[in-house]
Amino acid sequence: MKHTVAVLAVSVSALFAATSASAAPIYLTNSADSSLSGSTLLDFNAEALGSFNSRAFGSNVTLSTSGTALNVESIYAGSYAATGNYIANGSGGNSFDLVFTNAVSAFGFNWGAADMSWTMNLLDSSNTLISSLFVAAQTDPYAAFIGANGNGQLIKTVQMVQASYDYILLDDLQFVQGSGTAVPEPASVALLGLSLAGLAALRRRKYA
């Protein structure tokens, strides 16, 4: 009896750990990464030029900053990973957010002209920090692709953080809406409930 209870207890613990634990997001550096297969592309080329503090792009994503305004520009099109119109932070600006209308399983974008290192904070739909990823300072030609695969966790907000001013360009945003595994699946929850019920029944029999 004690052995059976112990085995069930270990099984319940393992099941609970498997359903509640989440793997760490994966930093992306390649626009052709398999996690971005079937992604939606936002290239900003149809967007009107101008500055903004918060602006929705289509029905998919909102870019915002609490500091100096961001800009839709085209001055450096063809350089620094910009293919046409792109997003840039204004003089003296720094951190900004990308908020997806629907949480995504993976995203990425062209990133250019970054002389300094940045931090990429990933938050879920409850505004809880999932992970903080290091984005290295660039060297010539100051062009790269960066992003993240949630690795089973859904990403609602991306915070690009830099304490000092560093002019950057962001273009060709890709993202994939998908389902994550941070919340236990119904079948797993049911199995957990059955295991707990079994433990309770064994306990009652022991003391009957």
N, C-alpha and C positions, 0 to 999 in steps of 0.2 A: 504493500500500500504506500509506504513512504517513498519507495522508488518511483512508483507511478506518479505520485504528486510532484516529486522533484522533476521528473521528465516533463510533465505538463507545464510546470512553472518555468523551466528553461525554454520550452517551446513558445510560451506566451511572451517571455522577455525578448526572445529572438525575433518573433513576429512584430512586436511593438517597435523594436529598434529598426527593423527593415522598413516598416511603413512610415515611420516618423523622420528617419534620417534622410538627408538630401545631399547629393554629391555637389561639389563646388563647381560653379560656373567655369567655363573654359574661355580663355582669352583668344580672340580670333585675329589673324593677320592676313587672311586670304579671302578675297571676295568670292572665290569659287568653293569655299568650304561647304561640305555636304549638308551641314546644318542650315544653310541658307538656300537650299534647293526649293524652288517654287516661291521665292521671296517676292514681295512687292517692292518696286523701286520708285523712290522719290528723288528726281534729279534737280528740282527747283527751276528748271529752264522756263517754265510757263508762269513763274511767280513774278509779280511786280517788284521792281527794285525799290529799296527804301529801308528805313530803320524801324525797329519795333522792340518793345519790351516783352510782349507776349503775342504770339501769332499761331493760329491753327493752319496747318497745311493739308488741305483736303479734309477728309474726315478721319484721318489716320493718326496724326501726331501734332503736338503743340510744342513749340520751342519757346522758352521764356528765360528771363533773367531778372534779378532784383537789383542789378547794378546798371552800368552803362548799356545803352541799347545795342541789340544785335542788328546786323544789316544783311539784306539780300544784295549781293554785289555781282559784278562780272568783270571787274578790272583785271584780275589775274587769271581769267579763263584760259586754260591750256597750260597753266603752271601750278605747282604745289598741289597736285592731285585734283585740281578743279577742272571740270570738263565743260562748264558753261556757267550759268548762274550758280551761286553757292552762298552759304551762310558764313559770315565773319563776325567776330566780336569787335565792338567799337573801341576807339581809343580810350584807354583807361579801364576797359571792361575786362572781366575775367570769367568767373564761373557762370554756367548756364545749365538748364535742364531740358531734356527731351522727355515728354510724357506721351506715351502711346494711349490712344483711345481704348484699345483692347490690348491686354497684356500679350507679350510676344515670347516665343521660345528661343529666338535668336535674332540678332541684328548686327549691322556693321555699317561703316561709312568711310568715304575717303577723308583723309585727315592730313592737312598740310601746313607748312610754315611754322610749325611748333618748335620754337627755340628752347623751350623749357619742358620739364616733365610735368605730367598731369595725373590726376587721380580720377578713375572712372568708378563711381558708386552705382551699384545696381540695387533697386528697391522693388519690392513686390506690391501687389494691389492694396495691401494694408499699410503701405509706406514703411515697411520694415526692411532694414538693410540686409540684402542677401550676401553681397560681397563687395570688396573694394579692390580694384585692379589697377596696377601701375602701368602708366603709359609713358614710355621713355621719350626724352627730348630727341628731336630729329637732327640729322646732319644732311648735307647736300645729297640728293636734290630736294630735301624737305617735303617728301610725299610718301604716304603710306595708306594702308587700309587697316582699320581697327574695329573691334566689336566684341561681342560675347555670345556664347552659346549657354543658355541657362542650365543645360545639362539636367533637364527634368524639372527645373523651377521656372515659373513664369515671371517675366520682367515687365514691370509697368512704367518705371521711371529710370532714366539714366541721368545721373548728375556728373557733369564734367567740371572738375574742381581744380583751380589754380589760384594760389594766394596772391601772386604778382601778375602784372599785365603781360600777356603774351598773345600777340596777334596770331590768330589761327583761321584756317579755312575748313569748312565741312561741306562735303558734297556727296551726291549719289548714295543717299541713305537706303539701305535694304533692311527689311524686317519680315519675320515669319510669325504669323499668329498661330498658336498651337496650344495643346493641353499639356500641363505639367504633372508631376507626380508628387508634389510636396504634400498633398492631402491624401491620406490612405484611400485606396479604392474600396467600393462597397463590399466586394467579395472578401477583401482582407479584414475589413471591420467585422463582417459577419463571422469569419473564422476566429477572430480574436474573441468575439462574444461567446462562441461555442466553447472555446478553450476555458474561458473564465467560468462558464456554467458548469463545465466538467469538474473544475477544481472545487467549486462550491458543493457539488453533489458528493464528491469524494470526502470532503470535509464533514458533511452531514452524516454520511455512513460511518465514519470513524467514531463520531461521538454519539451515535444513536444507541 
